[in-house]
């Protein structure tokens, strides 16, 4: 479910990580950079982009453009997610759990960056497993895509929304 990026007013992008990569060549080592950037509108829409270039600024700008092309919508309820979800992506094991208002974002660096861009204000997260930033970002994206809001669940089951919480 991708969204047209021209309709969305983005906040300032967040650079999750910048990695220096070197390749051994006959003339010595060739240095390049890759970066992960998250963009969002603070209202449930977010995009994650990856960019590679010879300079840091170019890598970040490429990642930002890539993120704007991959905008997705996450269901939010009162500044948190609708239900708990456990995500397994490669060696990352991630738990995302809704929190009551006033809790704040209890999350590490890569997860926090995405939650702020999405517009989630209250959430509990725990990463047990790999802390590789790129895989953590992909795990969060996978988790937010797997979330289902109560309205669509009640329609799929053919019951009223009030019956869903009984």
ZITADA-V639196 format. One record per backbone hydrogen bond with DSSP energy under -0.5 kcal/mol. NH is the residue of the N-H (numbers start at 1). CO is the residue of the C=O. Records with the same first field share a line. If there is no record, write none. Layout:
NH->CO  CO
This chain:
3->71
7->4
8->5
10->8
11->40
14->38
16->14  36
17->36
19->34
21->19  32
23->30
25->23  28
28->25
30->23
31->29
32->21
33->53
34->19
35->51
36->17
37->49
38->14
39->47
41->45
42->45  117
44->118
46->72
47->39
48->70
49->37
51->35
53->33
59->55
60->56
61->57
62->58
63->59
64->60
65->61
66->62
67->63
68->64
69->65
70->66  67
72->46
73->1
74->44
77->80
80->77
85->96
87->85  94
89->92
92->89
93->91  128
94->87  92
95->126
96->85
97->124
99->122
103->100
106->104  123
107->105
112->108
113->109
114->110
115->111
116->112
117->113
118->114
119->115
120->115
121->79
122->79
123->104
124->97
125->106
126->95
128->93  126
129->127
130->91
136->132
137->133
138->134
139->135
140->136
141->137
142->138
143->139
144->140
145->141
146->142
147->143
153->149
154->150
155->151
156->152
157->153
158->154
159->154
164->160  161
165->161  162
166->163
